[in-house]
Amino acid sequence: MGMGLLVGLQREYASSKTAGIRTFPLITLTGTVCGLLAKEFDVWILVAGFLGVISLLIIGSVQKIKDKQEGGGITTEAAVLLMFSLGAYLVFGEPIVAVVLTGVTTVLLHFKTSLHGWVNKIGEQDLRAVMQFVLISMVILPVLPNATYDLYKVLNPRDIWLMVVLIVAISLCGYFAYKLFGDKAGALLGGILGGLISSTATTVSYSKIAARNITAGKFAAFVIITASAISLVRVLIEIKIVSPSSFMNLAFPLVAELAVMIILTGILSFKQRKGDFKMQDQKNPAELKSAVTFGLLYAVISFLSAAVKDKFGNEGLYVVSILSGLTDMDAITLSTAKMTEQKSIDASLGWRLILVAFLANLVFKGGIALAIAGKNFAKTIALLFGIAILTGFAILFIWPS
C-alpha cells in the first residue's frame, strides 16, 4: 500500500485524470492479493487480475474520449500496470527489488520536465554517441568469441572488447556531464570533466588558449593540472573494476601521488586569473574508429607485456609501460591490473608499472604544452609536472614492497 501511495501521490500532484492517490494503492494491493491467490490456488488468477486492470484502463480511456478530454499520453496507464505487477511480485520475489523499482518509477514520473529538457538539449552528435555505445556494448560485445588465440593466452576478443566498453563508458559519462554542465562549468569542473574524457586532449585545448592569450596562462595551467589529477582518479576506477582483489595494494602508492597532484591544484586555484570560463568543445568518445583503435592498442600492450615478461623478465615491462604511457594511460593500466589480478605479476610491480606510465604521460603532456604554447607557459607546466614527477620517483624508490 505504501508503494502505491508513493506513486499515487506523485500522479495526484501531476493532476492525472486516470489514477491518483487512492487508485494507485488499490491497484498495487490488488496485484498483491492476486499474487497471494495465485500462489495458493492457480496462476491464472494473476493473469485474470492483470486483464481486469487493463479492462479498467480501457474503460477509462473510452470515457475520456466520450467526455472529449484531451489525452495526456499513456504514462499513468503504464505506471498502473507496473504497480499492479510490483504488487504481485512482492508475493514471489525480493521485497527490496519492488521497493527500489517503485522509487525509480516515482523519480521518473516526477522529473518529467527535467528529462524532457535534457532530451531537447541532445543534438545529433549526442544521439550518435549513445547509438554508437549501444553498438559497441550491446551488438559487438555479445557476439565476440570468448577464447584465446595466442601463445600467452592474452588475446581474447571478448575480454579485449570488454575493456573497450569500460573505457568508452567512463569517457561517455564525462562527455554527457560536459553536455549538461558545459556552459555552466567553472575552471575546476572543466578540469574534472576534461580528465574524465581525455586529459591529453584537454592539455592540447588549453595550451592553445594559453598560446592565444598570455594572461590566461595560470587559468589554463589550472585546468590542465586538474585534468591530469582526475586522470589518476580514472586510473584508480579502472583498477578497482579490473583488479578488485589487489586494489588496496595497487592503490595506496597511486593515492599518495594523487594527493600531491591535488595539493598542486589547490595552490594553483588561488593564483589563477578570475574571469569567465567557457569549456572547450569535447569530441564524441564513442566513435567506433576510436574504440577499435583502443582495442588494438590494448591487445598490443597486453601481448607485448606477456611476451616481454617471458623473454626479458619483469624489468622489460618498464619499457612497455613507458612507451604506452606516453600517449595512453588506459591500455597499460587495464593490462597491468589484469596481470595483477591473475597473479602473473606482484602488486608491488603492478603499481610501479602504472605509476611509471603516469609519469611518462606527464612528460608527454609537458612536451605538448611546450610545442603549442611556447616556453613561458611551458615553464609553469614544467614546474607543476616536475614536482609531480619528482614525487613519483620518490614513491618508486621509497615505498616499501
VEXGULUM-500997 format. One record per residue (C-alpha): residue number from 1; x, y, z. Coordinates in Angstrom, 3 decimals. Layout:
N
(tortor NUM (X Y Z))
...
END
This chain:
401
(tortor 1 (0.000 0.000 0.000))
(tortor 2 (2.897 2.318 0.790))
(tortor 3 (4.393 1.749 -2.656))
(tortor 4 (1.067 2.592 -4.288))
(tortor 5 (0.640 5.684 -2.125))
(tortor 6 (4.054 6.978 -3.168))
(tortor 7 (3.355 6.740 -6.898))
(tortor 8 (-0.250 7.865 -6.382))
(tortor 9 (0.925 10.976 -4.543))
(tortor 10 (3.075 11.987 -7.490))
(tortor 11 (0.286 11.317 -10.033))
(tortor 12 (-2.221 13.257 -7.917))
(tortor 13 (0.222 16.170 -7.783))
(tortor 14 (0.578 15.957 -11.578))
(tortor 15 (-3.254 16.165 -11.883))
(tortor 16 (-3.605 12.807 -13.609))
(tortor 17 (-7.173 12.063 -14.685))
(tortor 18 (-6.587 8.302 -14.884))
(tortor 19 (-5.414 7.390 -11.382))
(tortor 20 (-4.300 9.221 -8.264))
(tortor 21 (-3.544 8.873 -4.574))
(tortor 22 (-6.411 6.439 -3.895))
(tortor 23 (-6.392 4.415 -7.097))
(tortor 24 (-2.698 3.522 -7.116))
(tortor 25 (-2.685 1.924 -3.619))
(tortor 26 (-5.804 -0.050 -4.598))
(tortor 27 (-4.160 -1.220 -7.841))
(tortor 28 (-0.973 -2.286 -6.020))
(tortor 29 (-2.940 -4.069 -3.301))
(tortor 30 (-4.959 -5.828 -5.998))
(tortor 31 (-1.722 -7.087 -7.501))
(tortor 32 (-0.570 -8.406 -4.130))
(tortor 33 (-3.899 -10.123 -3.403))
(tortor 34 (-3.903 -11.699 -6.873))
(tortor 35 (-0.355 -12.891 -6.230))
(tortor 36 (-1.369 -14.451 -2.912))
(tortor 37 (-4.352 -16.163 -4.516))
(tortor 38 (-2.231 -17.376 -7.428))
(tortor 39 (0.343 -18.810 -5.043))
(tortor 40 (-2.342 -20.592 -3.060))
(tortor 41 (-4.661 -21.745 -5.861))
(tortor 42 (-3.838 -21.111 -9.535))
(tortor 43 (-1.573 -18.811 -11.543))
(tortor 44 (-4.465 -17.930 -13.841))
(tortor 45 (-5.919 -15.776 -11.062))
(tortor 46 (-2.947 -13.455 -11.506))
(tortor 47 (-3.472 -13.362 -15.260))
(tortor 48 (-7.176 -12.584 -14.749))
(tortor 49 (-6.292 -9.746 -12.368))
(tortor 50 (-3.863 -8.264 -14.889))
(tortor 51 (-6.502 -8.441 -17.652))
(tortor 52 (-9.019 -6.855 -15.280))
(tortor 53 (-6.704 -3.872 -14.684))
(tortor 54 (-6.221 -3.495 -18.445))
(tortor 55 (-10.018 -3.528 -18.869))
(tortor 56 (-10.357 -0.726 -16.307))
(tortor 57 (-7.795 1.335 -18.203))
(tortor 58 (-9.646 0.770 -21.487))
(tortor 59 (-12.956 1.813 -19.900))
(tortor 60 (-11.303 4.957 -18.512))
(tortor 61 (-9.849 5.831 -21.907))
(tortor 62 (-13.206 5.348 -23.643))
(tortor 63 (-14.873 7.569 -21.059))
(tortor 64 (-12.260 10.305 -21.622))
(tortor 65 (-12.947 10.153 -25.353))
(tortor 66 (-16.707 10.481 -24.747))
(tortor 67 (-16.101 13.462 -22.445))
(tortor 68 (-13.814 14.954 -25.131))
(tortor 69 (-10.923 15.237 -22.701))
(tortor 70 (-7.525 15.856 -24.232))
(tortor 71 (-5.205 12.867 -23.970))
(tortor 72 (-2.031 13.237 -21.902))
(tortor 73 (-0.121 10.246 -23.180))
(tortor 74 (-0.126 6.811 -21.603))
(tortor 75 (2.381 7.417 -18.776))
(tortor 76 (-0.158 6.929 -15.984))
(tortor 77 (-1.579 3.817 -17.644))
(tortor 78 (1.902 2.318 -17.889))
(tortor 79 (2.517 3.176 -14.227))
(tortor 80 (-0.745 1.442 -13.259))
(tortor 81 (0.274 -1.799 -14.975))
(tortor 82 (3.761 -1.618 -13.433))
(tortor 83 (2.433 -1.061 -9.906))
(tortor 84 (-0.003 -3.970 -10.254))
(tortor 85 (2.922 -6.129 -11.355))
(tortor 86 (5.117 -4.945 -8.459))
(tortor 87 (2.326 -5.644 -6.013))
(tortor 88 (2.183 -9.221 -7.324))
(tortor 89 (5.988 -9.511 -7.356))
(tortor 90 (6.064 -8.862 -3.593))
(tortor 91 (4.491 -12.298 -3.125))
(tortor 92 (7.056 -14.177 -5.206))
(tortor 93 (10.257 -12.103 -5.211))
(tortor 94 (12.522 -9.936 -3.070))
(tortor 95 (10.688 -7.003 -1.423))
(tortor 96 (13.740 -4.746 -1.814))
(tortor 97 (13.545 -5.099 -5.604))
(tortor 98 (9.918 -3.938 -5.627))
(tortor 99 (10.728 -1.037 -3.301))
(tortor 100 (13.665 0.133 -5.447))
(tortor 101 (11.635 -0.121 -8.662))
(tortor 102 (8.846 1.886 -7.040))
(tortor 103 (11.349 4.574 -6.097))
(tortor 104 (12.772 4.632 -9.624))
(tortor 105 (9.263 4.859 -11.095))
(tortor 106 (8.350 7.778 -8.827))
(tortor 107 (11.528 9.668 -9.703))
(tortor 108 (10.986 9.118 -13.441))
(tortor 109 (7.411 10.382 -13.173))
(tortor 110 (8.333 13.416 -11.093))
(tortor 111 (11.262 14.673 -13.165))
(tortor 112 (9.294 14.762 -16.408))
(tortor 113 (10.171 18.405 -17.181))
(tortor 114 (13.869 17.975 -16.435))
(tortor 115 (14.110 14.788 -18.505))
(tortor 116 (12.289 16.321 -21.467))
(tortor 117 (14.501 19.411 -21.197))
(tortor 118 (17.630 17.227 -21.222))
(tortor 119 (16.393 15.336 -24.289))
(tortor 120 (15.693 18.616 -26.066))
(tortor 121 (19.335 19.619 -25.500))
(tortor 122 (20.610 16.463 -27.177))
(tortor 123 (21.934 17.126 -30.646))
(tortor 124 (22.623 14.748 -33.489))
(tortor 125 (26.199 14.180 -32.278))
(tortor 126 (24.996 13.275 -28.774))
(tortor 127 (22.405 10.823 -30.056))
(tortor 128 (25.079 9.380 -32.318))
(tortor 129 (27.286 8.863 -29.247))
(tortor 130 (24.510 6.919 -27.496))
(tortor 131 (23.793 4.772 -30.546))
(tortor 132 (27.484 4.041 -31.080))
(tortor 133 (27.848 2.972 -27.447))
(tortor 134 (24.844 0.676 -27.928))
(tortor 135 (26.601 -0.779 -30.985))
(tortor 136 (29.857 -1.225 -29.060))
(tortor 137 (28.349 -2.726 -25.899))
(tortor 138 (25.132 -4.482 -26.934))
(tortor 139 (25.780 -5.590 -30.507))
(tortor 140 (29.511 -6.230 -30.933))
(tortor 141 (30.434 -7.452 -27.425))
(tortor 142 (27.894 -10.320 -27.136))
(tortor 143 (28.891 -11.909 -30.470))
(tortor 144 (32.669 -11.908 -29.942))
(tortor 145 (34.215 -15.321 -29.173))
(tortor 146 (35.333 -15.962 -25.609))
(tortor 147 (38.556 -17.799 -26.443))
(tortor 148 (42.290 -17.049 -26.586))
(tortor 149 (44.281 -17.207 -29.817))
(tortor 150 (47.911 -16.753 -28.805))
(tortor 151 (50.763 -18.476 -27.035))
(tortor 152 (50.444 -16.334 -23.890))
(tortor 153 (46.645 -16.631 -23.658))
(tortor 154 (46.024 -12.874 -23.519))
(tortor 155 (44.388 -12.216 -26.904))
(tortor 156 (40.782 -12.968 -26.047))
(tortor 157 (38.443 -10.933 -28.340))
(tortor 158 (35.646 -10.774 -25.780))
(tortor 159 (37.938 -9.706 -22.919))
(tortor 160 (39.674 -7.120 -25.100))
(tortor 161 (36.401 -5.598 -26.254))
(tortor 162 (35.062 -5.618 -22.683))
(tortor 163 (37.930 -3.272 -21.804))
(tortor 164 (36.898 -1.090 -24.744))
(tortor 165 (33.340 -0.938 -23.399))
(tortor 166 (34.664 0.025 -19.942))
(tortor 167 (36.842 2.869 -21.232))
(tortor 168 (34.165 4.209 -23.587))
(tortor 169 (31.602 4.093 -20.753))
(tortor 170 (33.837 6.146 -18.420))
(tortor 171 (34.592 8.690 -21.156))
(tortor 172 (30.923 8.849 -22.155))
(tortor 173 (29.892 9.673 -18.571))
(tortor 174 (32.324 12.589 -18.638))
(tortor 175 (31.084 13.646 -22.073))
(tortor 176 (27.423 13.813 -21.050))
(tortor 177 (28.349 15.599 -17.824))
(tortor 178 (30.089 18.132 -20.075))
(tortor 179 (26.935 18.432 -22.217))
(tortor 180 (24.925 19.031 -19.056))
(tortor 181 (27.267 21.494 -17.332))
(tortor 182 (29.449 22.740 -20.190))
(tortor 183 (28.102 26.289 -20.295))
(tortor 184 (27.917 26.487 -16.506))
(tortor 185 (31.230 24.786 -15.749))
(tortor 186 (33.813 26.661 -13.757))
(tortor 187 (37.521 26.048 -14.259))
(tortor 188 (37.555 23.297 -11.604))
(tortor 189 (34.622 21.401 -13.105))
(tortor 190 (36.099 21.936 -16.560))
(tortor 191 (39.318 20.255 -15.452))
(tortor 192 (37.427 17.397 -13.801))
(tortor 193 (35.335 16.705 -16.891))
(tortor 194 (38.395 17.062 -19.124))
(tortor 195 (40.228 14.465 -17.031))
(tortor 196 (37.322 12.038 -17.267))
(tortor 197 (37.088 12.398 -21.038))
(tortor 198 (40.775 12.832 -22.003))
(tortor 199 (43.473 14.691 -20.087))
(tortor 200 (45.702 14.714 -23.187))
(tortor 201 (43.009 16.349 -25.332))
(tortor 202 (42.405 18.852 -22.505))
(tortor 203 (46.107 19.683 -22.444))
(tortor 204 (46.049 20.349 -26.183))
(tortor 205 (42.924 22.551 -25.968))
(tortor 206 (44.106 24.734 -23.092))
(tortor 207 (47.656 25.012 -24.351))
(tortor 208 (46.100 26.617 -27.439))
(tortor 209 (44.222 29.050 -25.171))
(tortor 210 (47.473 29.948 -23.397))
(tortor 211 (49.159 30.445 -26.761))
(tortor 212 (46.450 32.885 -27.904))
(tortor 213 (46.106 34.747 -24.607))
(tortor 214 (49.152 35.265 -22.368))
(tortor 215 (47.016 36.432 -19.425))
(tortor 216 (45.132 33.113 -19.436))
(tortor 217 (48.275 31.106 -18.646))
(tortor 218 (47.568 30.382 -14.967))
(tortor 219 (43.939 29.624 -15.734))
(tortor 220 (44.910 27.146 -18.496))
(tortor 221 (47.581 25.578 -16.266))
(tortor 222 (44.985 25.089 -13.517))
(tortor 223 (42.627 23.248 -15.876))
(tortor 224 (45.476 21.070 -17.209))
(tortor 225 (46.834 20.095 -13.761))
(tortor 226 (43.258 19.374 -12.580))
(tortor 227 (42.587 17.166 -15.610))
(tortor 228 (45.865 15.298 -15.007))
(tortor 229 (44.915 14.695 -11.365))
(tortor 230 (41.486 13.404 -12.398))
(tortor 231 (43.131 11.118 -14.954))
(tortor 232 (44.783 9.411 -11.972))
(tortor 233 (41.354 9.075 -10.326))
(tortor 234 (40.189 7.483 -13.578))
(tortor 235 (43.123 5.055 -13.335))
(tortor 236 (42.051 4.098 -9.797))
(tortor 237 (38.480 3.457 -11.005))
(tortor 238 (39.787 1.187 -13.763))
(tortor 239 (41.952 -0.738 -11.285))
(tortor 240 (39.016 -1.178 -8.908))
(tortor 241 (36.880 -2.657 -11.691))
(tortor 242 (39.519 -4.901 -13.295))
(tortor 243 (41.520 -5.939 -10.219))
(tortor 244 (39.259 -5.727 -7.142))
(tortor 245 (41.202 -8.273 -5.055))
(tortor 246 (44.501 -6.374 -5.467))
(tortor 247 (43.026 -2.893 -5.416))
(tortor 248 (44.289 -1.832 -1.997))
(tortor 249 (47.857 -2.940 -2.729))
(tortor 250 (47.827 -1.177 -6.094))
(tortor 251 (46.001 1.947 -4.983))
(tortor 252 (47.865 3.297 -1.938))
(tortor 253 (51.073 4.446 -3.720))
(tortor 254 (48.975 5.963 -6.519))
(tortor 255 (46.809 7.766 -3.962))
(tortor 256 (49.995 9.267 -2.498))
(tortor 257 (50.855 10.662 -5.944))
(tortor 258 (47.263 11.844 -6.345))
(tortor 259 (47.469 13.711 -3.032))
(tortor 260 (50.423 15.735 -4.334))
(tortor 261 (48.521 16.497 -7.552))
(tortor 262 (45.535 17.698 -5.511))
(tortor 263 (47.791 19.951 -3.392))
(tortor 264 (49.256 21.476 -6.559))
(tortor 265 (45.740 22.026 -7.892))
(tortor 266 (44.732 23.708 -4.640))
(tortor 267 (47.751 26.031 -4.659))
(tortor 268 (47.191 26.998 -8.278))
(tortor 269 (43.494 27.662 -7.683))
(tortor 270 (44.425 30.684 -5.557))
(tortor 271 (46.710 32.087 -8.257))
(tortor 272 (44.620 31.564 -11.370))
(tortor 273 (43.116 34.584 -13.081))
(tortor 274 (39.440 35.020 -12.264))
(tortor 275 (37.045 35.573 -15.123))
(tortor 276 (34.501 33.999 -17.418))
(tortor 277 (35.107 30.367 -18.262))
(tortor 278 (33.835 28.570 -21.319))
(tortor 279 (34.724 24.923 -21.524))
(tortor 280 (36.221 23.825 -24.807))
(tortor 281 (34.167 21.578 -27.089))
(tortor 282 (34.658 17.870 -26.450))
(tortor 283 (34.598 15.153 -29.087))
(tortor 284 (32.291 12.150 -29.031))
(tortor 285 (34.253 9.425 -27.150))
(tortor 286 (32.089 6.593 -28.524))
(tortor 287 (33.293 6.808 -32.126))
(tortor 288 (33.655 3.271 -33.484))
(tortor 289 (37.013 4.111 -35.080))
(tortor 290 (38.406 5.310 -31.728))
(tortor 291 (37.015 2.225 -29.971))
(tortor 292 (38.657 -0.136 -32.485))
(tortor 293 (41.935 1.801 -32.217))
(tortor 294 (41.922 1.494 -28.439))
(tortor 295 (41.035 -2.201 -28.661))
(tortor 296 (44.012 -2.815 -30.946))
(tortor 297 (46.286 -0.761 -28.677))
(tortor 298 (45.125 -2.684 -25.604))
(tortor 299 (45.662 -6.005 -27.401))
(tortor 300 (49.180 -4.979 -28.476))
(tortor 301 (50.103 -3.769 -24.977))
(tortor 302 (48.736 -6.965 -23.393))
(tortor 303 (50.633 -9.178 -25.832))
(tortor 304 (53.868 -7.171 -25.524))
(tortor 305 (53.654 -7.244 -21.734))
(tortor 306 (53.261 -11.031 -21.717))
(tortor 307 (55.990 -11.543 -24.333))
(tortor 308 (58.481 -9.150 -22.705))
(tortor 309 (57.897 -10.717 -19.288))
(tortor 310 (58.532 -14.152 -20.783))
(tortor 311 (61.674 -13.158 -22.701))
(tortor 312 (63.269 -10.467 -20.529))
(tortor 313 (61.674 -10.762 -17.093))
(tortor 314 (59.887 -8.111 -15.078))
(tortor 315 (62.458 -5.398 -15.844))
(tortor 316 (61.446 -5.356 -19.504))
(tortor 317 (57.884 -4.426 -18.527))
(tortor 318 (59.049 -0.942 -17.570))
(tortor 319 (59.946 -0.237 -21.200))
(tortor 320 (56.457 -1.250 -22.324))
(tortor 321 (54.969 0.864 -19.550))
(tortor 322 (56.906 3.982 -20.541))
(tortor 323 (56.165 3.650 -24.246))
(tortor 324 (52.459 3.021 -23.655))
(tortor 325 (52.099 5.738 -21.019))
(tortor 326 (53.461 8.399 -23.350))
(tortor 327 (50.192 8.569 -25.262))
(tortor 328 (47.608 6.447 -23.424))
(tortor 329 (47.194 5.539 -19.750))
(tortor 330 (44.136 3.333 -20.109))
(tortor 331 (45.676 0.442 -22.057))
(tortor 332 (48.675 -0.079 -19.765))
(tortor 333 (46.534 0.404 -16.647))
(tortor 334 (43.993 -2.229 -17.695))
(tortor 335 (46.675 -4.645 -18.910))
(tortor 336 (48.728 -4.326 -15.722))
(tortor 337 (45.684 -4.529 -13.438))
(tortor 338 (44.550 -7.690 -15.195))
(tortor 339 (48.025 -9.278 -14.912))
(tortor 340 (47.997 -8.454 -11.202))
(tortor 341 (44.523 -9.912 -10.735))
(tortor 342 (45.619 -13.109 -12.494))
(tortor 343 (48.762 -13.263 -10.270))
(tortor 344 (51.038 -13.033 -13.310))
(tortor 345 (52.897 -10.207 -11.551))
(tortor 346 (53.050 -8.982 -7.956))
(tortor 347 (51.026 -5.947 -6.874))
(tortor 348 (54.291 -4.200 -5.915))
(tortor 349 (55.397 -4.419 -9.547))
(tortor 350 (51.909 -3.608 -10.847))
(tortor 351 (51.566 -0.206 -9.182))
(tortor 352 (55.132 0.692 -10.159))
(tortor 353 (54.384 -0.008 -13.818))
(tortor 354 (51.228 2.107 -13.675))
(tortor 355 (52.992 4.950 -11.870))
(tortor 356 (55.869 4.913 -14.377))
(tortor 357 (53.316 5.109 -17.201))
(tortor 358 (51.634 8.056 -15.473))
(tortor 359 (54.957 9.895 -15.115))
(tortor 360 (55.731 9.236 -18.794))
(tortor 361 (52.294 10.640 -19.643))
(tortor 362 (53.076 13.822 -17.697))
(tortor 363 (56.322 14.210 -19.659))
(tortor 364 (54.410 13.786 -22.926))
(tortor 365 (51.792 16.388 -21.954))
(tortor 366 (54.527 18.773 -20.859))
(tortor 367 (56.034 18.400 -24.319))
(tortor 368 (52.638 19.201 -25.847))
(tortor 369 (52.411 22.406 -23.789))
(tortor 370 (55.893 23.461 -24.907))
(tortor 371 (55.195 22.733 -28.577))
(tortor 372 (51.853 24.563 -28.662))
(tortor 373 (52.098 27.425 -26.155))
(tortor 374 (55.833 28.166 -26.069))
(tortor 375 (58.438 28.488 -23.325))
(tortor 376 (56.657 30.906 -20.990))
(tortor 377 (53.622 28.697 -20.490))
(tortor 378 (55.733 25.540 -20.596))
(tortor 379 (57.741 26.832 -17.593))
(tortor 380 (54.574 26.880 -15.478))
(tortor 381 (53.577 23.383 -16.608))
(tortor 382 (57.169 22.140 -16.191))
(tortor 383 (57.220 23.379 -12.577))
(tortor 384 (53.893 21.716 -11.725))
(tortor 385 (54.566 18.462 -13.574))
(tortor 386 (58.175 18.480 -12.355))
(tortor 387 (57.042 18.424 -8.722))
(tortor 388 (54.611 15.588 -9.525))
(tortor 389 (57.309 13.638 -11.394))
(tortor 390 (59.890 14.041 -8.613))
(tortor 391 (57.250 12.907 -6.100))
(tortor 392 (56.536 9.897 -8.288))
(tortor 393 (60.207 8.924 -8.405))
(tortor 394 (60.432 9.325 -4.613))
(tortor 395 (57.442 6.969 -4.223))
(tortor 396 (59.024 4.450 -6.612))
(tortor 397 (62.219 4.249 -4.592))
(tortor 398 (60.974 4.819 -1.042))
(tortor 399 (57.635 2.994 -0.940))
(tortor 400 (58.084 -0.437 0.668))
(tortor 401 (57.487 -3.537 -1.444))
END
